Amino acid sequence: MESGASDTSRVIRLEETGSRESEGKVPAARLRVAGITPFTTIDFPGKLSAVAFLQGCPWRCVYCQNPWMQPAEFSPELEHDSWEKLESLLMRRKGLLDGVVFSGGEPTVDPALPDAVRRVKDMGFAVGLHTGGIIPKRLGEILPLIDWVGLDVKAPPTDAELYDRVTGRPHSAAHFLESFKLIQASGVKFECRTTAHPDYLPEEKLLELARWLREEGVDTFALQIYRRPMGTLFSPFPAVGSDYPSEEAIALLKGYFPHFIERRNDR
């Protein structure tokens, strides 16, 4: 019981740290970089980019692919990277890379993110952001500097109970909705994407989610079929069969959005 209470208190502190107003600018040097992918063609549409994975996420999504990035602090048993390593990589690859994606974890939790984004922009790179919309206040601060957002949609935003079940935390749909409105109003290009498994997102709920996005004017939706996390022997869910979603559902999804993407990996 004490361990569970301690874990909950750490999560609450992480949320409070991310959501309150900054008392002062936190320098990029304090950015908690869990890992760096030096080159990718798939994480930032139309851009050759590097990806910085930031440590910390207050949500506990049932399908999380990076559970070691959830705690606010680095595990002493795991190696991690740093802002200095990221900055050095970018200096060496000027003219070779187009952009940098901040991912996670949940990057908006990190109070050093705004300064890091400014410094990356000053170096001449485009900036992409992967987020679940957890910290709307910090998202609003950096949106004027962001070139593209990949926004995770966990469940139908109109079904707050299901949203909370998927994220493992209360009020998550409300945070998402606030962030969604900020992104829409900003005019920044964005993609909504959903990681789906029939055990937590049955087909009817997937279509409910998609209809909501269509009604909100979303033009790009990526369906990411759940896959077992890399490097793990245990998976909380069985492999997804080729019949999920059904051919009829896929046809509907293709009709809902000008740009529909299906990402499926059967490993």
Backbone bond lengths (Angstrom), bond angles and torsions (degrees), N, CA, C in turn:
res aa  C-N    CA-C-N  psi(-1)  N-CA   C-N-CA  omega(-1)  CA-C   N-CA-C  phi
1 M - - - 1.465 - - 1.519 111.18 -
2 E 1.369 116.21 -43.29 1.455 118.50 -178.82 1.521 110.91 -63.44
3 S 1.343 116.86 -39.41 1.464 120.12 179.72 1.506 110.68 -62.83
4 G 1.338 118.01 -43.04 1.455 121.03 179.56 1.502 111.71 -64.48
5 A 1.342 117.15 -41.44 1.460 120.56 178.63 1.514 110.82 -63.53
6 S 1.350 115.98 -40.46 1.458 119.81 178.82 1.512 111.04 -62.83
7 D 1.341 116.99 -42.30 1.466 120.70 179.64 1.518 110.36 -62.91
8 T 1.337 116.43 -41.80 1.465 119.99 179.89 1.519 110.80 -63.34
9 S 1.343 117.04 -42.23 1.461 119.71 -179.14 1.516 111.34 -64.60
10 R 1.352 116.90 -36.41 1.466 119.42 177.61 1.522 110.94 -64.15
11 V 1.341 116.76 -39.79 1.459 120.66 178.88 1.512 110.71 -64.83
12 I 1.356 116.50 -42.28 1.462 120.15 179.50 1.520 110.22 -62.15
13 R 1.343 117.05 -43.08 1.464 119.18 178.94 1.513 111.04 -62.98
14 L 1.321 117.65 -37.82 1.455 121.26 178.70 1.515 110.51 -62.91
15 E 1.334 117.86 -43.99 1.459 121.42 178.95 1.517 110.69 -64.20
16 E 1.350 117.10 -43.16 1.452 120.04 -178.59 1.522 111.21 -65.40
17 T 1.328 116.25 -39.82 1.456 120.29 178.80 1.521 110.76 -61.97
18 G 1.328 116.46 -41.04 1.454 119.69 -177.98 1.497 113.67 -75.05
19 S 1.350 118.22 -27.67 1.448 119.69 -171.05 1.519 113.98 -95.88
20 R 1.338 118.29 -19.34 1.459 117.56 -177.55 1.522 110.55 -80.72
21 E 1.325 116.65 161.28 1.454 121.83 178.10 1.528 109.45 -63.66
22 S 1.334 116.06 142.94 1.464 119.99 177.91 1.523 109.65 -70.94
23 E 1.347 116.39 130.57 1.453 119.17 175.63 1.535 110.37 -75.02
24 G 1.279 117.83 -20.61 1.445 123.14 178.74 1.506 108.84 -171.07
25 K 1.325 116.52 164.09 1.455 119.77 -177.70 1.520 110.85 -68.16
26 V 1.331 116.07 127.40 1.465 121.10 175.92 1.526 106.90 -91.77
27 P 1.317 118.49 124.15 1.466 120.04 -173.98 1.523 112.96 -69.83
28 A 1.315 114.75 151.60 1.460 121.21 179.78 1.518 111.81 -57.55
29 A 1.323 117.69 -27.42 1.464 121.20 -179.55 1.523 111.98 -59.30
30 R 1.331 117.08 -20.74 1.467 120.33 -179.23 1.529 112.26 -95.74
31 L 1.331 116.85 7.43 1.456 120.76 178.47 1.532 110.02 -60.68
32 R 1.334 116.82 131.08 1.462 121.23 -178.71 1.533 108.81 -89.30
33 V 1.325 116.35 92.04 1.462 122.53 -176.58 1.524 109.01 -94.70
34 A 1.327 115.57 108.62 1.466 119.68 -179.44 1.520 111.99 -76.15
35 G 1.329 116.84 -33.62 1.455 120.80 -178.68 1.508 110.95 -167.38
36 I 1.318 115.78 161.92 1.468 122.20 -179.24 1.518 109.52 -133.03
37 T 1.310 116.63 130.99 1.462 122.14 166.79 1.521 106.46 -100.12
38 P 1.322 118.76 114.61 1.470 120.03 -170.85 1.516 114.98 -73.31
39 F 1.347 117.47 -19.94 1.467 118.95 -176.40 1.522 109.55 -156.18
40 T 1.314 117.00 126.45 1.460 121.70 176.13 1.518 109.93 -149.56
41 T 1.321 114.50 149.73 1.470 120.06 177.18 1.521 111.59 -110.94
42 I 1.337 118.26 1.27 1.462 119.81 -170.06 1.532 114.49 -117.48
43 D 1.323 118.72 -6.81 1.465 120.06 -174.16 1.523 114.52 -97.44
44 F 1.331 117.51 -8.13 1.466 122.72 -177.08 1.530 105.35 -145.52
45 P 1.329 117.70 101.40 1.475 120.30 -172.52 1.527 113.51 -51.61
46 G 1.327 114.54 126.49 1.457 120.67 176.71 1.514 114.90 77.00
47 K 1.332 117.60 5.67 1.464 120.54 -176.86 1.533 110.76 -126.42
48 L 1.326 115.56 141.04 1.459 121.09 165.58 1.524 106.01 -84.30
49 S 1.297 117.63 122.12 1.459 118.63 -169.51 1.522 112.70 -140.97
50 A 1.318 114.21 163.11 1.457 123.15 166.26 1.520 107.13 -102.21
51 V 1.330 116.53 155.37 1.458 121.13 178.38 1.518 109.06 -123.61
52 A 1.332 116.29 128.48 1.462 122.35 174.09 1.528 107.82 -107.47
53 F 1.331 115.71 118.77 1.465 121.61 178.70 1.526 108.36 -94.01
54 L 1.331 116.57 118.90 1.459 120.83 -175.82 1.524 111.12 -96.42
55 Q 1.311 114.38 142.92 1.461 121.65 -177.44 1.526 111.03 -75.90
56 G 1.335 116.04 139.33 1.448 121.17 171.64 1.514 113.80 107.88
57 C 1.336 115.66 128.95 1.457 121.73 172.64 1.529 108.20 -157.74
58 P 1.341 118.33 125.11 1.467 120.32 -179.14 1.520 113.71 -77.35
59 W 1.323 118.60 -15.28 1.459 120.41 178.34 1.528 109.75 -85.82
60 R 1.319 115.47 158.00 1.454 122.39 179.49 1.531 109.14 -128.59
61 C 1.309 115.15 65.23 1.464 120.87 -174.24 1.529 110.87 -60.51
62 V 1.304 115.03 140.09 1.463 120.59 -173.96 1.524 112.63 -62.91
63 Y 1.325 117.37 -22.95 1.467 120.92 -176.26 1.528 112.48 -109.11
64 C 1.317 118.93 11.47 1.467 122.18 -169.38 1.525 112.51 -46.04
65 Q 1.329 115.74 129.71 1.459 122.33 179.34 1.529 112.56 -88.28
66 N 1.337 117.18 -16.50 1.462 121.02 -176.26 1.528 110.60 -130.22
67 P 1.342 118.62 59.91 1.469 119.27 -174.55 1.521 113.83 -62.55
68 W 1.329 118.44 -25.61 1.460 120.69 179.08 1.525 111.73 -69.75
69 M 1.324 117.65 -12.98 1.467 120.89 176.76 1.522 112.51 -92.43
70 Q 1.322 118.97 -1.86 1.463 120.73 -177.90 1.533 113.61 -68.43
71 P 1.333 120.39 -46.05 1.470 119.22 -178.45 1.528 111.77 -61.05
72 A 1.324 115.15 151.22 1.468 119.29 -179.29 1.522 111.87 -66.98
73 E 1.327 116.14 -31.00 1.464 120.21 -177.35 1.521 110.77 -106.45
74 F 1.328 115.70 154.82 1.458 121.03 177.66 1.527 110.38 -67.17
75 S 1.326 115.54 145.49 1.459 119.86 171.83 1.523 108.75 -75.15
76 P 1.336 117.85 131.21 1.475 119.16 178.46 1.517 112.88 -65.17
77 E 1.331 116.69 -14.32 1.455 120.66 -178.39 1.533 112.67 -88.08
78 L 1.342 116.56 -8.95 1.464 120.33 -175.80 1.522 110.94 -118.45
79 E 1.313 115.57 144.06 1.457 119.93 173.78 1.525 109.72 -73.07
80 H 1.314 115.97 153.74 1.456 119.67 175.29 1.524 108.89 -145.14
81 D 1.320 115.71 169.93 1.460 121.32 -178.86 1.530 109.75 -105.45
82 S 1.320 117.20 -163.25 1.464 120.76 -175.27 1.520 109.44 -156.17
83 W 1.338 115.67 166.94 1.458 120.72 174.18 1.529 110.19 -60.67
84 E 1.317 117.21 -39.07 1.459 119.93 -178.98 1.529 111.38 -60.09
85 K 1.339 116.60 -40.36 1.463 120.03 178.46 1.527 111.01 -67.04
86 L 1.333 115.94 -40.41 1.463 119.26 178.29 1.521 111.14 -64.65
87 E 1.321 116.44 -45.54 1.460 121.09 -179.78 1.528 110.80 -61.58
88 S 1.319 116.71 -41.87 1.464 120.72 179.03 1.527 110.71 -63.24
89 L 1.332 116.70 -42.86 1.465 120.70 177.84 1.525 111.15 -59.33
90 L 1.325 116.03 -44.68 1.466 119.59 -177.70 1.524 111.75 -67.36
91 M 1.298 117.14 -36.84 1.457 119.84 177.98 1.532 110.61 -63.56
92 R 1.331 116.04 -38.99 1.469 119.94 -179.58 1.525 111.70 -72.19
93 R 1.329 117.50 -26.89 1.461 120.22 -172.37 1.526 113.74 -108.79
94 K 1.314 116.69 19.75 1.453 119.30 173.22 1.522 109.06 -60.11
95 G 1.311 116.54 131.72 1.457 121.43 -177.09 1.510 113.47 89.15
96 L 1.337 116.80 -12.60 1.458 120.79 178.62 1.532 111.34 -107.31
97 L 1.323 115.73 -35.83 1.457 120.90 177.50 1.520 110.28 -103.01
98 D 1.325 115.49 147.10 1.459 120.61 176.98 1.519 112.55 -93.86
99 G 1.338 116.14 -31.85 1.451 117.91 -172.63 1.511 113.91 -157.76
100 V 1.327 113.48 176.94 1.464 123.08 177.90 1.519 107.79 -130.81
101 V 1.317 116.32 135.30 1.456 122.06 175.62 1.524 108.39 -109.24
102 F 1.331 116.26 129.40 1.453 121.28 171.98 1.519 107.84 -97.02
103 S 1.323 115.36 119.86 1.456 122.15 -175.74 1.523 107.85 -130.08
104 G 1.344 116.45 -164.77 1.451 116.51 -178.59 1.510 112.72 -168.56
105 G 1.352 113.36 -155.49 1.434 129.26 21.64 1.524 112.77 44.97
106 E 1.307 114.59 -159.46 1.466 121.74 173.61 1.522 107.96 -127.66
107 P 1.326 117.74 104.31 1.465 120.33 -171.14 1.526 114.66 -61.30
108 T 1.337 118.26 -30.27 1.461 118.57 -176.53 1.525 112.77 -71.69
109 V 1.330 117.80 -9.30 1.460 120.55 175.39 1.527 111.14 -70.12
110 D 1.315 117.21 -28.01 1.463 121.36 -172.95 1.535 110.77 -79.59
111 P 1.333 118.19 118.60 1.469 119.88 -178.49 1.519 113.86 -67.60
112 A 1.342 117.92 -13.67 1.464 120.46 177.69 1.523 112.21 -86.51
113 L 1.335 117.16 -4.00 1.460 119.67 -176.60 1.528 113.37 -60.48
114 P 1.339 120.66 -46.10 1.469 118.48 -178.61 1.523 113.53 -55.70
115 D 1.334 117.63 -44.35 1.461 119.37 179.41 1.517 111.03 -67.02
116 A 1.324 117.20 -38.12 1.465 120.07 178.22 1.521 110.96 -62.85
117 V 1.322 117.13 -42.71 1.466 120.64 178.65 1.530 110.26 -61.72
118 R 1.329 117.18 -44.96 1.474 120.43 179.75 1.517 110.73 -60.44
119 R 1.314 116.71 -42.33 1.461 119.46 -177.18 1.525 111.48 -69.95
120 V 1.316 117.64 -36.42 1.464 120.30 176.18 1.527 110.13 -65.24
121 K 1.325 116.58 -42.17 1.467 119.82 177.21 1.534 110.75 -62.70
122 D 1.327 116.93 -41.37 1.464 120.37 179.36 1.522 111.96 -63.08
123 M 1.322 116.71 -24.53 1.465 120.81 177.70 1.524 111.67 -81.19
124 G 1.330 116.96 -5.50 1.458 120.61 175.15 1.517 115.26 97.78
125 F 1.333 117.60 10.98 1.457 121.09 -179.31 1.530 111.43 -98.42
126 A 1.334 115.68 147.62 1.457 120.86 168.77 1.526 108.25 -73.68
127 V 1.331 116.63 154.63 1.462 120.75 -177.71 1.524 110.35 -124.38
128 G 1.328 115.11 126.78 1.451 122.13 173.15 1.525 109.62 -110.07
129 L 1.320 115.91 157.50 1.464 121.23 -177.61 1.519 109.56 -137.49
130 H 1.334 116.52 129.99 1.457 122.34 169.86 1.524 107.47 -103.27
131 T 1.314 118.13 124.00 1.458 120.11 -176.41 1.520 111.36 -150.86
132 G 1.332 114.50 153.70 1.460 120.50 171.24 1.512 111.71 -96.57
133 G 1.344 116.45 0.26 1.460 119.59 -179.04 1.515 112.66 79.03
134 I 1.321 116.99 29.65 1.463 121.18 -172.73 1.525 112.39 -72.88
135 I 1.334 117.43 -38.37 1.465 121.84 -175.78 1.533 109.26 -118.48
136 P 1.328 118.68 82.57 1.472 120.60 -176.24 1.525 113.87 -56.62
137 K 1.321 117.42 -36.57 1.469 120.27 -175.60 1.525 111.00 -62.65
138 R 1.324 116.46 -47.61 1.467 119.02 179.69 1.527 110.90 -70.79
139 L 1.319 117.45 -34.45 1.464 120.40 175.89 1.520 110.04 -58.73
140 G 1.333 116.43 -44.94 1.459 120.01 179.59 1.517 112.70 -62.34
141 E 1.331 116.14 -31.62 1.461 120.55 179.84 1.521 111.74 -67.50
142 I 1.329 116.93 -38.39 1.464 119.46 -173.74 1.529 113.54 -96.40
143 L 1.317 118.79 -14.37 1.465 120.11 -174.74 1.531 113.98 -54.06
144 P 1.341 119.72 -38.12 1.473 118.10 178.85 1.529 113.93 -59.77
145 L 1.340 117.30 -18.07 1.462 121.07 -179.03 1.525 112.96 -102.21
146 I 1.329 117.39 -4.88 1.454 121.92 -174.26 1.531 110.71 -91.62
147 D 1.328 116.39 139.81 1.466 121.47 -179.03 1.527 112.94 -97.97
148 W 1.326 117.06 -24.39 1.471 120.82 -179.06 1.520 109.55 -160.89
149 V 1.342 116.06 144.03 1.461 121.36 179.25 1.523 109.73 -126.16
150 G 1.320 115.90 132.64 1.456 122.10 167.23 1.517 107.16 -100.72
151 L 1.329 117.80 108.16 1.463 122.61 -172.01 1.523 110.61 -103.87
152 D 1.327 116.11 118.18 1.455 120.95 179.15 1.526 110.31 -77.48
153 V 1.325 115.31 130.85 1.465 121.88 175.89 1.521 105.92 -116.43
154 K 1.309 116.80 111.75 1.458 121.14 -169.26 1.522 113.77 -80.32
155 A 1.340 116.46 -30.18 1.460 122.79 -174.46 1.525 106.44 -166.53
156 P 1.332 118.96 176.27 1.466 118.83 175.14 1.527 109.87 -58.81
157 P 1.325 119.28 122.68 1.467 120.20 -178.74 1.527 113.27 -61.95
158 T 1.319 116.64 -19.27 1.458 121.03 178.02 1.526 112.36 -79.78
159 D 1.318 117.45 -9.59 1.462 122.21 178.53 1.530 108.26 -110.71
160 A 1.336 115.19 82.01 1.471 120.15 -174.39 1.526 112.07 -62.46
161 E 1.320 116.87 -34.57 1.465 119.99 -179.27 1.524 111.00 -64.50
162 L 1.319 116.95 -45.22 1.461 120.38 178.69 1.525 110.31 -66.87
163 Y 1.324 117.08 -41.03 1.463 120.22 179.01 1.527 110.11 -56.71
164 D 1.330 116.12 -45.33 1.461 120.19 -179.87 1.522 111.83 -65.81
165 R 1.325 117.28 -34.42 1.465 119.73 178.08 1.524 110.74 -65.54
166 V 1.310 116.56 -39.97 1.468 120.10 -179.26 1.527 110.87 -69.79
167 T 1.336 117.18 -41.69 1.470 120.09 -177.26 1.518 113.02 -83.94
168 G 1.331 117.19 -18.63 1.448 120.32 -178.10 1.517 114.28 75.73
169 R 1.334 117.92 11.43 1.456 121.81 -178.15 1.533 110.05 -140.62
170 P 1.353 117.53 146.00 1.466 120.23 -179.82 1.528 112.58 -73.89
171 H 1.319 115.16 156.85 1.478 123.75 174.27 1.523 113.52 65.32
172 S 1.323 117.65 17.27 1.466 119.62 -176.52 1.526 111.98 -68.94
173 A 1.330 118.18 -34.29 1.464 120.12 179.08 1.520 110.83 -64.12
174 A 1.330 116.89 -37.92 1.465 120.45 179.58 1.528 110.83 -63.96
175 H 1.337 117.20 -41.56 1.467 120.40 177.03 1.527 110.52 -62.88
176 F 1.335 115.53 -44.52 1.462 118.79 178.84 1.524 111.09 -59.64
177 L 1.321 117.28 -46.98 1.467 120.56 -176.22 1.522 111.58 -61.55
178 E 1.327 117.05 -40.58 1.464 119.79 178.07 1.521 110.71 -63.24
179 S 1.323 116.40 -43.07 1.466 120.17 179.43 1.527 111.49 -67.26
180 F 1.319 116.33 -40.23 1.463 120.78 179.12 1.527 110.38 -58.27
181 K 1.318 117.06 -44.72 1.464 120.91 -179.94 1.524 111.15 -64.73
182 L 1.334 116.55 -38.72 1.465 119.75 177.50 1.525 111.37 -61.93
183 I 1.322 116.22 -43.93 1.467 119.92 -179.37 1.526 110.29 -65.38
184 Q 1.315 116.18 -45.03 1.464 119.79 178.09 1.522 111.36 -56.60
185 A 1.323 116.43 -47.62 1.462 121.12 -176.41 1.523 112.34 -68.19
186 S 1.336 117.27 -25.59 1.463 120.96 -175.91 1.521 113.24 -72.91
187 G 1.321 116.88 -26.01 1.459 120.28 -175.04 1.516 113.83 81.17
188 V 1.330 117.67 2.66 1.465 120.96 177.88 1.530 109.48 -70.03
189 K 1.309 116.76 139.78 1.461 120.34 176.69 1.529 109.31 -64.26
190 F 1.332 116.00 139.22 1.456 118.41 179.91 1.516 111.44 -150.86
191 E 1.317 113.34 157.31 1.459 123.32 175.65 1.513 107.60 -122.66
192 C 1.313 116.98 130.75 1.459 120.57 170.18 1.518 107.59 -92.77
193 R 1.348 115.29 139.36 1.455 117.72 179.56 1.520 109.36 -144.71
194 T 1.316 114.44 149.08 1.462 121.77 -175.96 1.514 109.75 -132.55
195 T 1.330 115.63 127.93 1.462 121.01 172.75 1.521 107.30 -89.47
196 A 1.326 117.10 120.17 1.460 120.95 -167.69 1.519 113.08 -122.90
197 H 1.323 114.07 140.06 1.465 123.22 171.44 1.526 106.31 -143.42
198 P 1.324 118.32 139.73 1.469 119.02 -175.98 1.525 113.84 -64.14
199 D 1.334 118.71 -20.01 1.461 120.52 -179.31 1.527 112.48 -68.40
200 Y 1.326 117.68 -32.31 1.468 119.20 178.37 1.529 112.99 -116.75
201 L 1.324 117.36 -13.55 1.453 120.69 178.60 1.532 108.70 -137.43
202 P 1.334 116.82 78.15 1.462 119.32 179.33 1.523 110.65 -60.74
203 E 1.314 115.24 161.21 1.461 120.23 -171.99 1.521 113.32 -54.21
204 E 1.323 117.44 -39.71 1.461 118.71 -178.46 1.526 111.28 -65.08
205 K 1.348 117.22 -33.83 1.457 120.03 177.55 1.527 111.63 -74.70
206 L 1.320 116.76 -35.00 1.461 120.36 174.88 1.526 110.37 -60.46
207 L 1.322 116.60 -44.16 1.461 119.92 179.56 1.527 111.41 -69.36
208 E 1.329 117.04 -34.29 1.468 120.25 175.52 1.527 110.42 -61.51
209 L 1.322 115.72 -44.42 1.461 121.51 176.54 1.529 110.45 -58.60
210 A 1.325 116.18 -48.34 1.464 120.92 -177.42 1.524 111.76 -63.67
211 R 1.327 116.69 -39.47 1.464 119.30 178.36 1.522 111.20 -64.00
212 W 1.318 116.74 -38.20 1.465 119.96 177.55 1.529 110.33 -62.35
213 L 1.329 116.66 -45.38 1.460 119.97 178.65 1.530 111.20 -61.20
214 R 1.326 116.31 -42.33 1.472 119.89 178.99 1.520 110.49 -60.40
215 E 1.329 116.28 -44.88 1.463 120.23 -179.30 1.522 112.05 -64.63
216 E 1.330 116.44 -26.64 1.464 121.08 178.15 1.525 112.49 -85.37
217 G 1.319 117.33 0.38 1.457 120.72 176.10 1.508 115.72 86.30
218 V 1.324 117.91 14.77 1.466 120.71 178.10 1.524 109.34 -68.28
219 D 1.334 116.93 133.69 1.469 118.60 -178.20 1.531 113.49 -108.63
220 T 1.349 117.83 -12.07 1.463 120.22 179.66 1.521 109.40 -128.05
221 F 1.327 115.73 121.04 1.462 121.14 179.87 1.518 108.89 -133.64
222 A 1.334 115.46 128.69 1.466 121.23 178.25 1.517 108.89 -113.05
223 L 1.307 115.48 124.82 1.463 122.36 175.16 1.520 107.81 -96.86
224 Q 1.327 115.82 115.98 1.451 121.50 -178.53 1.524 107.96 -109.21
225 I 1.320 116.44 108.92 1.454 120.31 -179.05 1.532 109.26 -72.26
226 Y 1.324 115.78 132.60 1.462 121.59 -178.48 1.527 111.43 -51.94
227 R 1.332 114.52 139.70 1.461 121.10 173.86 1.522 108.52 -135.32
228 R 1.307 115.36 154.90 1.452 120.20 178.85 1.524 109.86 -63.02
229 P 1.354 118.48 134.84 1.464 120.27 178.46 1.517 111.45 -56.84
230 M 1.329 116.23 140.76 1.458 121.34 -179.33 1.524 110.80 -63.98
231 G 1.323 115.74 142.40 1.456 120.83 174.92 1.516 114.47 77.47
232 T 1.338 117.90 11.86 1.458 120.50 -179.80 1.519 110.24 -120.58
233 L 1.323 115.04 145.81 1.459 120.63 175.80 1.518 111.16 -90.95
234 F 1.339 115.80 -26.29 1.462 120.77 -177.73 1.514 110.12 -100.48
235 S 1.321 115.94 138.37 1.454 121.55 174.94 1.521 108.61 -129.35
236 P 1.335 118.08 134.57 1.467 119.55 -179.28 1.523 113.28 -69.93
237 F 1.323 116.85 -14.23 1.459 120.79 -178.52 1.523 110.37 -132.90
238 P 1.324 116.92 149.78 1.469 119.48 175.36 1.521 110.94 -70.63
239 A 1.315 115.63 165.37 1.464 120.19 177.23 1.530 110.19 -59.85
240 V 1.307 115.41 146.81 1.468 121.02 -179.71 1.525 108.94 -86.65
241 G 1.319 115.82 128.98 1.456 120.31 178.93 1.514 112.59 -75.09
242 S 1.308 116.11 163.75 1.465 121.14 -178.88 1.524 112.25 -69.16
243 D 1.352 117.25 -10.12 1.457 120.35 -179.66 1.523 112.96 -89.25
244 Y 1.338 117.06 4.43 1.472 120.28 175.85 1.515 109.71 -119.71
245 P 1.327 116.36 126.18 1.465 124.82 -14.10 1.521 110.79 -72.70
246 S 1.303 115.58 169.61 1.456 120.66 -177.21 1.525 111.29 -67.91
247 E 1.323 115.14 163.91 1.461 119.62 177.28 1.525 110.76 -59.71
248 E 1.326 115.98 -36.15 1.467 119.54 179.12 1.531 110.73 -64.98
249 A 1.333 116.51 -40.60 1.462 119.77 179.26 1.525 111.31 -66.83
250 I 1.323 116.33 -41.38 1.469 119.77 177.65 1.528 110.47 -60.77
251 A 1.322 116.56 -40.96 1.466 120.26 178.30 1.528 110.71 -61.54
252 L 1.326 116.61 -41.04 1.464 120.07 177.96 1.530 110.91 -64.18
253 L 1.325 116.29 -44.25 1.455 120.10 -179.27 1.528 111.23 -61.72
254 K 1.302 116.06 -41.27 1.473 119.57 178.07 1.524 111.30 -62.40
255 G 1.331 116.36 -32.78 1.452 120.18 179.23 1.513 113.73 -79.05
256 Y 1.328 117.04 -22.33 1.466 120.88 -177.93 1.522 113.28 -74.62
257 F 1.348 116.42 -32.00 1.460 120.16 -169.17 1.531 111.62 -126.64
258 P 1.322 117.36 137.68 1.469 119.44 173.51 1.530 112.14 -58.19
259 H 1.328 115.74 -32.85 1.466 120.16 -179.96 1.529 108.16 -128.78
260 F 1.332 115.89 103.53 1.455 121.41 176.89 1.517 108.75 -114.87
261 I 1.330 115.70 132.07 1.459 122.35 -177.32 1.518 108.43 -124.56
262 E 1.330 116.69 131.22 1.463 120.74 174.23 1.512 108.35 -111.88
263 R 1.335 115.81 122.02 1.457 121.83 178.87 1.518 107.86 -113.93
264 R 1.312 114.26 114.65 1.462 119.95 -176.14 1.513 109.18 -133.64
265 N 1.313 115.29 129.66 1.461 121.63 176.17 1.513 106.51 -134.16
266 D 1.310 117.52 118.61 1.462 121.65 -171.01 1.518 114.15 -88.66
267 R 1.324 118.14 8.71 1.480 117.88 -178.74 1.538 109.74 -69.60
